[in-house]
């Protein structure tokens, strides 16, 4: 069994895979919480891959290696798609992993992967199986926090999934409209721009806020909260096969 770990800015997601099937998924508050869990006592884990968008995980990886064979996903890790990102050393592993997961499902197709989490990340893979790049913008909570932090009087709000008014009638509703409908409009605009360039494009949506956007965007969209884990699993299999062929 393979353990796939995605360390994000706000939480740690993990999945147990048998071949290409996601058998179990988990969410932890921290990397330490994962190590303190019963994962390794409850399951027979042989290989693991970990990707992180945060720094200073060396201690975590060292302790993880006591439990299984571990690959750390970095910008130098071989992947089954060609990476044409100009500053590959600054590319977040989650972006490339999500792209690899979507490309595995639809090879030789134009694909846009939208990862709606702490940031909203747009990732494009062309029909030649090449990762090009995309865009990054603030996520929903970051937008709420920015309005509160950089002004004197605007309150700090939370996501309100019931709100759907275009015209806010008080300050709270104005912020909700600006943040929530603004992000939806941004995302739909990006999708329409890509469709103009690539009419046959496949759209994937993942990340912690995927459900919020999926309910409000025009279809068809493939919503998959586990796309990054699935992509990391594809990359791990690619590494295992490559290492076996080199033996």
TORVEX-107351 format. One line per 3 residues: number of its first residue (from 0); their letters; for each residue y negated, z, x of N, C-alpha, C. Coordinates in nm, 3 decimals. Layout:
BEGIN
NUM) a) Y,Z,X,Y,Z,X,Y,Z,X; ... .
***
This chain:
BEGIN
0) xxx) 0.120,0.000,0.084,0.000,0.000,0.000,-0.125,0.000,0.088; -0.229,-0.071,0.043,-0.352,-0.085,0.122,-0.466,-0.007,0.054; -0.543,0.063,0.137,-0.659,0.137,0.087,-0.785,0.060,0.126 .
3) xxx) -0.866,0.028,0.028,-0.991,-0.046,0.050,-1.107,0.047,0.018; -1.203,0.057,0.111,-1.313,0.152,0.097,-1.447,0.080,0.110; -1.533,0.102,0.014,-1.670,0.047,0.015,-1.768,0.163,0.009 .
6) xxx) -1.835,0.190,0.122,-1.929,0.301,0.130,-2.069,0.248,0.101; -2.123,0.283,-0.015,-2.255,0.236,-0.054,-2.362,0.339,-0.029; -2.482,0.309,-0.074,-2.595,0.400,-0.054,-2.585,0.525,-0.139 .
9) xxx) -2.521,0.516,-0.254,-2.519,0.629,-0.347,-2.380,0.684,-0.374; -2.275,0.609,-0.346,-2.140,0.656,-0.372,-2.040,0.577,-0.291; -1.916,0.626,-0.291,-1.807,0.561,-0.219,-1.704,0.514,-0.321 .
12) xxx) -1.675,0.384,-0.320,-1.573,0.329,-0.408,-1.450,0.296,-0.325; -1.334,0.322,-0.381,-1.209,0.295,-0.311,-1.107,0.236,-0.407; -1.016,0.157,-0.353,-0.912,0.097,-0.435,-0.782,0.090,-0.359 .
15) xxx) -0.672,0.106,-0.430,-0.539,0.090,-0.374,-0.481,-0.042,-0.423; -0.437,-0.123,-0.328,-0.387,-0.257,-0.360,-0.242,-0.273,-0.319; -0.166,-0.340,-0.405,-0.035,-0.394,-0.372,-0.052,-0.545,-0.371 .
18) xxx) -0.047,-0.606,-0.254,-0.078,-0.747,-0.237,-0.219,-0.774,-0.291; -0.232,-0.859,-0.394,-0.367,-0.888,-0.448,-0.399,-0.810,-0.574; -0.312,-0.718,-0.612,-0.332,-0.642,-0.736,-0.397,-0.507,-0.708 .
21) xxx) -0.507,-0.480,-0.778,-0.571,-0.350,-0.771,-0.493,-0.254,-0.859; -0.426,-0.157,-0.796,-0.338,-0.065,-0.867,-0.415,0.056,-0.919; -0.502,0.112,-0.834,-0.582,0.229,-0.872,-0.721,0.214,-0.812 .
24) xxx) -0.822,0.267,-0.881,-0.958,0.269,-0.828,-1.013,0.410,-0.835; -1.104,0.441,-0.743,-1.160,0.575,-0.733,-1.308,0.566,-0.698; -1.383,0.668,-0.739,-1.523,0.682,-0.699,-1.542,0.823,-0.644 .
27) xxx) -1.602,0.831,-0.525,-1.626,0.960,-0.461,-1.775,0.976,-0.435; -1.819,1.100,-0.432,-1.960,1.129,-0.404,-1.996,1.106,-0.258; -1.896,1.113,-0.170,-1.921,1.096,-0.027,-1.793,1.054,0.042 .
30) xxx) -1.806,1.010,0.168,-1.689,0.975,0.247,-1.602,1.098,0.273; -1.665,1.212,0.296,-1.590,1.336,0.318,-1.506,1.371,0.196; -1.560,1.348,0.078,-1.486,1.377,-0.045,-1.360,1.292,-0.054 .
33) xxx) -1.368,1.169,-0.005,-1.250,1.083,-0.003,-1.143,1.143,0.088; -1.184,1.188,0.207,-1.088,1.245,0.300,-1.027,1.374,0.248; -1.102,1.446,0.168,-1.054,1.573,0.114,-0.971,1.555,-0.013 .
36) xxx) -0.960,1.433,-0.060,-0.882,1.405,-0.180,-0.732,1.401,-0.148; -0.653,1.373,-0.250,-0.507,1.368,-0.234,-0.455,1.226,-0.213; -0.543,1.133,-0.177,-0.501,0.994,-0.163,-0.383,0.977,-0.070 .
39) xxx) -0.393,1.035,0.048,-0.290,1.010,0.149,-0.163,1.091,0.124; -0.173,1.197,0.049,-0.052,1.272,0.015,0.017,1.215,-0.109; -0.060,1.154,-0.197,-0.004,1.101,-0.321,0.047,0.958,-0.309 .
42) xxx) -0.003,0.883,-0.210,0.033,0.741,-0.198,0.073,0.709,-0.054; 0.161,0.611,-0.043,0.206,0.564,0.088,0.114,0.452,0.135; 0.015,0.487,0.216,-0.088,0.393,0.261,-0.058,0.351,0.404 .
45) xxx) -0.045,0.221,0.426,-0.013,0.171,0.559,-0.134,0.113,0.631; -0.221,0.046,0.557,-0.337,-0.018,0.618,-0.463,0.012,0.536; -0.575,0.006,0.603,-0.702,0.039,0.539,-0.812,-0.046,0.599 .
48) xxx) -0.909,-0.083,0.517,-1.031,-0.145,0.567,-1.149,-0.073,0.504; -1.251,-0.047,0.583,-1.369,0.025,0.535,-1.494,-0.055,0.567; -1.581,-0.068,0.469,-1.711,-0.133,0.487,-1.818,-0.035,0.446 .
51) xxx) -1.931,-0.037,0.517,-2.037,0.059,0.487,-2.173,-0.005,0.505; -2.265,0.032,0.416,-2.405,-0.011,0.431,-2.489,0.103,0.487; -2.425,0.215,0.519,-2.496,0.329,0.579,-2.449,0.347,0.722 .
54) xxx) -2.530,0.416,0.802,-2.498,0.437,0.943,-2.419,0.567,0.961; -2.377,0.588,1.084,-2.314,0.714,1.125,-2.188,0.747,1.046; -2.094,0.654,1.047,-1.965,0.681,0.983,-1.853,0.695,1.087 .
57) xxx) -1.891,0.708,1.214,-1.791,0.713,1.322,-1.693,0.828,1.302; -1.744,0.946,1.267,-1.656,1.061,1.247,-1.559,1.036,1.132; -1.609,0.978,1.025,-1.524,0.946,0.910,-1.413,0.850,0.950 .
60) xxx) -1.447,0.745,1.024,-1.348,0.645,1.065,-1.245,0.708,1.158; -1.290,0.793,1.248,-1.199,0.860,1.341,-1.095,0.943,1.266; -1.139,1.014,1.165,-1.047,1.097,1.086,-0.958,1.010,0.997 .
63) xxx) -1.013,0.898,0.952,-0.935,0.805,0.870,-0.819,0.746,0.950; -0.844,0.718,1.077,-0.741,0.658,1.162,-0.623,0.751,1.187; -0.640,0.878,1.158,-0.529,0.972,1.170,-0.429,0.954,1.055 .
66) xxx) -0.471,0.880,0.952,-0.389,0.865,0.833,-0.324,0.727,0.820; -0.388,0.623,0.875,-0.338,0.487,0.857,-0.401,0.395,0.961; -0.347,0.273,0.970,-0.409,0.171,1.055,-0.537,0.124,0.988 .
69) xxx) -0.649,0.133,1.059,-0.780,0.111,0.997,-0.853,-0.005,1.063; -0.908,-0.093,0.980,-1.002,-0.196,1.024,-1.140,-0.157,0.972; -1.240,-0.166,1.059,-1.378,-0.142,1.017,-1.445,-0.278,1.001 .
72) xxx) -1.493,-0.305,0.882,-1.555,-0.434,0.854,-1.698,-0.435,0.907; -1.726,-0.526,1.002,-1.859,-0.541,1.059,-1.899,-0.688,1.053; -2.018,-0.717,1.105,-2.064,-0.856,1.106,-1.983,-0.943,1.202 .
75) xxx) -1.900,-0.882,1.286,-1.817,-0.958,1.380,-1.674,-0.975,1.329; -1.642,-0.917,1.215,-1.507,-0.928,1.161,-1.480,-1.069,1.110; -1.370,-1.132,1.151,-1.335,-1.265,1.099,-1.315,-1.259,0.948 .
78) xxx) -1.365,-1.360,0.879,-1.351,-1.368,0.733,-1.302,-1.507,0.695; -1.242,-1.521,0.577,-1.186,-1.650,0.537,-1.288,-1.751,0.487; -1.416,-1.720,0.492,-1.521,-1.818,0.462,-1.613,-1.828,0.582 .
81) xxx) -1.682,-1.940,0.595,-1.772,-1.959,0.708,-1.906,-1.893,0.679; -1.952,-1.810,0.771,-2.076,-1.735,0.753,-2.191,-1.809,0.822; -2.282,-1.867,0.745,-2.396,-1.940,0.800,-2.527,-1.861,0.787 .
84) xxx) -2.517,-1.733,0.758,-2.636,-1.648,0.749,-2.705,-1.644,0.884; -2.835,-1.669,0.888,-2.906,-1.685,1.015,-2.910,-1.557,1.098; -2.922,-1.442,1.031,-2.922,-1.315,1.104,-2.797,-1.237,1.064 .
87) xxx) -2.682,-1.286,1.110,-2.554,-1.229,1.069,-2.542,-1.081,1.105; -2.612,-1.040,1.212,-2.602,-0.901,1.255,-2.672,-0.805,1.158; -2.753,-0.857,1.067,-2.823,-0.772,0.969,-2.764,-0.787,0.829 .
90) xxx) -2.660,-0.865,0.814,-2.601,-0.891,0.683,-2.512,-0.775,0.641; -2.538,-0.717,0.525,-2.456,-0.608,0.474,-2.314,-0.655,0.444; -2.218,-0.573,0.485,-2.078,-0.611,0.464,-2.043,-0.627,0.318 .
93) xxx) -2.108,-0.551,0.230,-2.078,-0.561,0.088,-2.114,-0.699,0.034; -2.219,-0.760,0.089,-2.260,-0.893,0.042,-2.155,-0.997,0.078; -2.109,-0.993,0.202,-2.010,-1.091,0.247,-1.875,-1.067,0.181 .
96) xxx) -1.842,-0.940,0.158,-1.714,-0.908,0.093,-1.712,-0.959,-0.051; -1.820,-0.938,-0.124,-1.827,-0.988,-0.261,-1.815,-1.140,-0.266; -1.880,-1.205,-0.170,-1.873,-1.351,-0.162,-1.731,-1.397,-0.132 .
99) xxx) -1.663,-1.326,-0.042,-1.525,-1.362,-0.009,-1.433,-1.342,-0.129; -1.457,-1.236,-0.206,-1.375,-1.212,-0.325,-1.391,-1.320,-0.429; -1.514,-1.361,-0.455,-1.538,-1.466,-0.553,-1.484,-1.601,-0.505 .
102) xxx) -1.499,-1.628,-0.375,-1.448,-1.753,-0.318,-1.296,-1.758,-0.325; -1.230,-1.643,-0.310,-1.084,-1.639,-0.322,-1.041,-1.679,-0.463; -1.117,-1.635,-0.563,-1.083,-1.666,-0.702,-1.113,-1.812,-0.736 .
105) xxx) -1.224,-1.866,-0.679,-1.264,-2.004,-0.706,-1.298,-2.075,-0.576; -1.196,-2.110,-0.498,-1.222,-2.181,-0.371,-1.279,-2.319,-0.397; -1.358,-2.366,-0.300,-1.417,-2.500,-0.305,-1.512,-2.519,-0.423 .
108) xxx) -1.573,-2.409,-0.468,-1.669,-2.414,-0.578,-1.802,-2.352,-0.534; -1.911,-2.396,-0.595,-2.040,-2.330,-0.575,-2.041,-2.200,-0.654; -2.078,-2.091,-0.587,-2.067,-1.958,-0.648,-2.194,-1.877,-0.618 .
111) xxx) -2.244,-1.808,-0.719,-2.351,-1.710,-0.702,-2.295,-1.574,-0.740; -2.295,-1.481,-0.645,-2.252,-1.344,-0.671,-2.375,-1.255,-0.679; -2.392,-1.186,-0.791,-2.504,-1.095,-0.810,-2.450,-0.953,-0.808 .
114) xxx) -2.495,-0.875,-0.711,-2.451,-0.736,-0.695,-2.565,-0.646,-0.739; -2.551,-0.586,-0.858,-2.657,-0.504,-0.916,-2.628,-0.357,-0.890; -2.684,-0.307,-0.782,-2.665,-0.167,-0.746,-2.797,-0.105,-0.706 .
117) xxx) -2.798,-0.031,-0.596,-2.923,0.027,-0.545,-3.027,-0.083,-0.527; -2.984,-0.193,-0.467,-3.063,-0.316,-0.465,-2.990,-0.421,-0.548; -3.064,-0.523,-0.590,-3.001,-0.637,-0.655,-2.991,-0.747,-0.551 .
120) xxx) -2.868,-0.785,-0.519,-2.845,-0.882,-0.412,-2.784,-1.009,-0.470; -2.842,-1.121,-0.434,-2.795,-1.252,-0.476,-2.729,-1.321,-0.356; -2.604,-1.363,-0.372,-2.528,-1.419,-0.261,-2.467,-1.552,-0.302 .
123) xxx) -2.496,-1.654,-0.223,-2.452,-1.790,-0.258,-2.348,-1.840,-0.159; -2.237,-1.891,-0.214,-2.134,-1.960,-0.138,-2.123,-2.102,-0.192; -2.131,-2.201,-0.103,-2.127,-2.339,-0.152,-1.984,-2.390,-0.164 .
126) xxx) -1.970,-2.513,-0.213,-1.838,-2.571,-0.239,-1.763,-2.605,-0.111; -1.829,-2.592,0.004,-1.761,-2.608,0.133,-1.713,-2.474,0.187; -1.713,-2.372,0.101,-1.668,-2.238,0.137,-1.753,-2.177,0.249 .
129) xxx) -1.885,-2.201,0.239,-1.980,-2.149,0.337,-2.073,-2.048,0.271; -2.083,-1.931,0.332,-2.179,-1.832,0.283,-2.316,-1.867,0.342; -2.416,-1.885,0.255,-2.549,-1.928,0.299,-2.646,-1.810,0.303 .
132) xxx) -2.647,-1.727,0.200,-2.744,-1.618,0.189,-2.785,-1.603,0.044; -2.909,-1.569,0.020,-2.955,-1.553,-0.117,-3.086,-1.478,-0.126; -3.084,-1.359,-0.185,-3.208,-1.282,-0.203,-3.173,-1.135,-0.224 .
135) xxx) -3.271,-1.049,-0.198,-3.258,-0.906,-0.223,-3.384,-0.860,-0.295; -3.365,-0.781,-0.401,-3.479,-0.721,-0.470,-3.443,-0.577,-0.508; -3.541,-0.495,-0.547,-3.511,-0.356,-0.581,-3.421,-0.347,-0.705 .
138) xxx) -3.330,-0.251,-0.703,-3.247,-0.223,-0.819,-3.325,-0.146,-0.924; -3.263,-0.121,-1.036,-3.331,-0.057,-1.148,-3.388,0.080,-1.111; -3.307,0.165,-1.054,-3.353,0.301,-1.022,-3.458,0.300,-0.912 .
141) xxx) -3.448,0.207,-0.821,-3.549,0.194,-0.717,-3.684,0.154,-0.777; -3.681,0.072,-0.879,-3.805,0.031,-0.946,-3.870,0.148,-1.020; -3.787,0.224,-1.091,-3.840,0.343,-1.157,-3.902,0.439,-1.055 .
144) xxx) -3.831,0.460,-0.947,-3.877,0.556,-0.846,-4.004,0.507,-0.778; -4.015,0.378,-0.753,-4.134,0.323,-0.688,-4.259,0.342,-0.775; -4.245,0.319,-0.904,-4.361,0.336,-0.994,-4.409,0.481,-0.994 .
147) xxx) -4.315,0.574,-0.989,-4.351,0.716,-0.988,-4.407,0.759,-0.853; -4.346,0.711,-0.745,-4.381,0.756,-0.610,-4.517,0.703,-0.565; -4.546,0.580,-0.599,-4.666,0.515,-0.546,-4.782,0.514,-0.645 .
150) xxx) -4.773,0.595,-0.748,-4.887,0.614,-0.840,-4.908,0.764,-0.859; -5.020,0.799,-0.918,-5.052,0.941,-0.938,-5.003,0.997,-1.070; -4.991,0.911,-1.171,-4.968,0.965,-1.306,-4.846,0.909,-1.378 .
153) xxx) -4.782,0.808,-1.323,-4.668,0.752,-1.395,-4.545,0.840,-1.377; -4.475,0.870,-1.487,-4.358,0.959,-1.480,-4.237,0.887,-1.420; -4.142,0.967,-1.371,-4.015,0.913,-1.323,-3.918,0.905,-1.440 .
156) xxx) -3.876,0.784,-1.472,-3.787,0.762,-1.586,-3.646,0.725,-1.540; -3.555,0.740,-1.633,-3.417,0.698,-1.612,-3.389,0.573,-1.695; -3.282,0.504,-1.661,-3.240,0.387,-1.735,-3.212,0.423,-1.881 .
159) xxx) -3.267,0.345,-1.973,-3.245,0.364,-2.116,-3.178,0.238,-2.171; -3.047,0.245,-2.189,-2.973,0.125,-2.229,-3.000,0.084,-2.374; -3.061,0.172,-2.453,-3.090,0.139,-2.592,-3.224,0.067,-2.607 .
162) xxx) -3.306,0.071,-2.504,-3.439,0.011,-2.514,-3.430,-0.141,-2.500; -3.497,-0.213,-2.590,-3.497,-0.359,-2.581,-3.628,-0.420,-2.632; -3.736,-0.344,-2.627,-3.864,-0.394,-2.677,-3.938,-0.471,-2.566 .
165) xxx) -3.994,-0.583,-2.603,-4.075,-0.659,-2.509,-4.210,-0.592,-2.488; -4.271,-0.550,-2.597,-4.406,-0.493,-2.591,-4.396,-0.341,-2.602; -4.420,-0.271,-2.491,-4.420,-0.127,-2.495,-4.545,-0.073,-2.563 .
168) xxx) -4.530,0.035,-2.642,-4.644,0.087,-2.719,-4.697,0.219,-2.664; -4.634,0.269,-2.559,-4.688,0.384,-2.488,-4.646,0.371,-2.341; -4.685,0.465,-2.257,-4.660,0.451,-2.114,-4.511,0.446,-2.083 .
171) xxx) -4.434,0.532,-2.150,-4.290,0.531,-2.126,-4.230,0.395,-2.161; -4.265,0.342,-2.277,-4.210,0.213,-2.318,-4.260,0.100,-2.228; -4.385,0.111,-2.178,-4.435,0.009,-2.086,-4.354,0.006,-1.958 .
174) xxx) -4.320,0.124,-1.906,-4.240,0.129,-1.784,-4.099,0.075,-1.809; -4.040,0.114,-1.922,-3.906,0.065,-1.955,-3.905,-0.087,-1.970; -4.006,-0.140,-2.035,-4.013,-0.285,-2.051,-4.031,-0.354,-1.916 .
177) xxx) -4.122,-0.300,-1.836,-4.148,-0.362,-1.706,-4.028,-0.359,-1.614; -3.958,-0.246,-1.612,-3.845,-0.232,-1.520,-3.720,-0.301,-1.576; -3.681,-0.265,-1.696,-3.554,-0.316,-1.748,-3.562,-0.464,-1.787 .
180) xxx) -3.658,-0.498,-1.872,-3.669,-0.638,-1.911,-3.717,-0.724,-1.795; -3.797,-0.663,-1.707,-3.841,-0.737,-1.588,-3.725,-0.775,-1.500; -3.632,-0.681,-1.477,-3.515,-0.710,-1.393,-3.423,-0.812,-1.460 .
183) xxx) -3.407,-0.800,-1.593,-3.324,-0.896,-1.664,-3.384,-1.036,-1.654; -3.515,-1.045,-1.673,-3.582,-1.175,-1.665,-3.573,-1.233,-1.524; -3.589,-1.146,-1.424,-3.573,-1.191,-1.285,-3.434,-1.250,-1.263 .
186) xxx) -3.333,-1.176,-1.305,-3.195,-1.219,-1.282,-3.164,-1.349,-1.354; -3.207,-1.358,-1.480,-3.184,-1.481,-1.555,-3.259,-1.598,-1.492; -3.377,-1.570,-1.438,-3.453,-1.675,-1.371,-3.382,-1.726,-1.247 .
189) xxx) -3.327,-1.635,-1.166,-3.250,-1.678,-1.049,-3.132,-1.764,-1.090; -3.061,-1.720,-1.193,-2.945,-1.796,-1.239,-2.985,-1.937,-1.281; -3.094,-1.949,-1.356,-3.138,-2.081,-1.402,-3.180,-2.170,-1.285 .
192) xxx) -3.246,-2.111,-1.185,-3.283,-2.189,-1.066,-3.159,-2.243,-0.994; -3.058,-2.158,-0.979,-2.936,-2.203,-0.913,-2.866,-2.310,-0.996; -2.868,-2.296,-1.128,-2.802,-2.395,-1.213,-2.870,-2.531,-1.205 .
195) xxx) -3.001,-2.531,-1.184,-3.071,-2.658,-1.167,-3.024,-2.730,-1.041; -2.999,-2.653,-0.936,-2.953,-2.712,-0.810,-2.804,-2.741,-0.810; -2.727,-2.655,-0.875,-2.581,-2.667,-0.876,-2.532,-2.647,-1.021 .
198) xxx) -2.532,-2.753,-1.101,-2.497,-2.739,-1.244,-2.358,-2.682,-1.269; -2.267,-2.699,-1.172,-2.130,-2.653,-1.192,-2.106,-2.514,-1.133; -2.212,-2.440,-1.103,-2.200,-2.313,-1.032,-2.130,-2.207,-1.116 .
201) xxx) -2.051,-2.122,-1.049,-1.987,-2.006,-1.111,-2.071,-1.882,-1.080; -2.097,-1.801,-1.183,-2.180,-1.682,-1.168,-2.093,-1.557,-1.178; -2.099,-1.473,-1.075,-2.028,-1.345,-1.075,-2.130,-1.232,-1.077 .
204) xxx) -2.095,-1.125,-1.150,-2.181,-1.007,-1.158,-2.097,-0.885,-1.125; -2.147,-0.804,-1.030,-2.076,-0.683,-0.991,-2.177,-0.573,-0.961; -2.129,-0.457,-0.918,-2.219,-0.347,-0.885,-2.225,-0.242,-0.995 .
207) xxx) -2.289,-0.129,-0.963,-2.294,-0.017,-1.055,-2.365,-0.044,-1.186; -2.460,-0.137,-1.187,-2.533,-0.170,-1.310,-2.487,-0.301,-1.372; -2.369,-0.346,-1.333,-2.319,-0.475,-1.384,-2.306,-0.475,-1.535 .
210) xxx) -2.257,-0.365,-1.592,-2.239,-0.361,-1.737,-2.372,-0.375,-1.810; -2.476,-0.309,-1.759,-2.608,-0.317,-1.823,-2.656,-0.462,-1.830; -2.645,-0.533,-1.719,-2.694,-0.671,-1.716,-2.601,-0.766,-1.790 .
213) xxx) -2.470,-0.745,-1.780,-2.375,-0.836,-1.841,-2.395,-0.847,-1.992; -2.434,-0.735,-2.055,-2.456,-0.734,-2.200,-2.582,-0.810,-2.239; -2.670,-0.834,-2.145,-2.802,-0.888,-2.178,-2.828,-1.028,-2.121 .
216) xxx) -2.740,-1.079,-2.038,-2.760,-1.210,-1.978,-2.689,-1.318,-2.060; -2.740,-1.440,-2.047,-2.676,-1.552,-2.112,-2.541,-1.578,-2.045; -2.444,-1.616,-2.122,-2.310,-1.644,-2.072,-2.302,-1.792,-2.030 .
219) xxx) -2.199,-1.836,-1.957,-2.085,-1.756,-1.912,-2.110,-1.689,-1.776; -2.067,-1.565,-1.764,-2.076,-1.489,-1.640,-1.945,-1.412,-1.623; -1.894,-1.411,-1.501,-1.775,-1.333,-1.472,-1.819,-1.196,-1.421 .
222) xxx) -1.802,-1.093,-1.504,-1.840,-0.957,-1.465,-1.718,-0.886,-1.410; -1.730,-0.834,-1.288,-1.617,-0.768,-1.222,-1.671,-0.654,-1.136; -1.654,-0.532,-1.182,-1.704,-0.415,-1.109,-1.632,-0.393,-0.977 .
225) xxx) -1.515,-0.455,-0.962,-1.435,-0.433,-0.842,-1.435,-0.552,-0.747; -1.531,-0.642,-0.762,-1.530,-0.765,-0.684,-1.539,-0.738,-0.534; -1.621,-0.642,-0.492,-1.635,-0.614,-0.349,-1.505,-0.557,-0.293 .
228) xxx) -1.441,-0.466,-0.368,-1.312,-0.414,-0.324,-1.209,-0.527,-0.312; -1.209,-0.617,-0.408,-1.115,-0.730,-0.405,-1.145,-0.821,-0.286; -1.273,-0.840,-0.256,-1.310,-0.921,-0.142,-1.267,-0.858,-0.010 .
231) xxx) -1.285,-0.727,0.001,-1.239,-0.656,0.121,-1.088,-0.663,0.135; -1.018,-0.660,0.023,-0.872,-0.675,0.028,-0.833,-0.814,0.079; -0.905,-0.916,0.035,-0.881,-1.052,0.084,-0.905,-1.059,0.235 .
234) xxx) -1.013,-0.995,0.280,-1.044,-0.995,0.423,-0.938,-0.920,0.502; -0.891,-0.805,0.450,-0.787,-0.731,0.518,-0.660,-0.814,0.532; -0.619,-0.882,0.426,-0.501,-0.969,0.434,-0.522,-1.079,0.538 .
237) xxx) -0.643,-1.133,0.543,-0.675,-1.238,0.640,-0.660,-1.185,0.783; -0.707,-1.062,0.806,-0.696,-1.000,0.938,-0.550,-0.973,0.974; -0.473,-0.924,0.879,-0.333,-0.893,0.906,-0.253,-1.019,0.939 .
240) xxx) -0.280,-1.128,0.865,-0.213,-1.254,0.893,-0.254,-1.310,1.028; -0.385,-1.301,1.059,-0.435,-1.351,1.187,-0.373,-1.275,1.303; -0.365,-1.143,1.289,-0.305,-1.061,1.396,-0.156,-1.092,1.413 .
243) xxx) -0.088,-1.116,1.301,0.055,-1.148,1.308,0.077,-1.282,1.377; -0.009,-1.379,1.349,0.004,-1.511,1.410,-0.024,-1.508,1.559; -0.101,-1.410,1.604,-0.134,-1.399,1.746,-0.026,-1.328,1.826 .
246) x) 0.065,-1.265,1.756,0.171,-1.191,1.826,0.273,-1.285,1.889 .
***
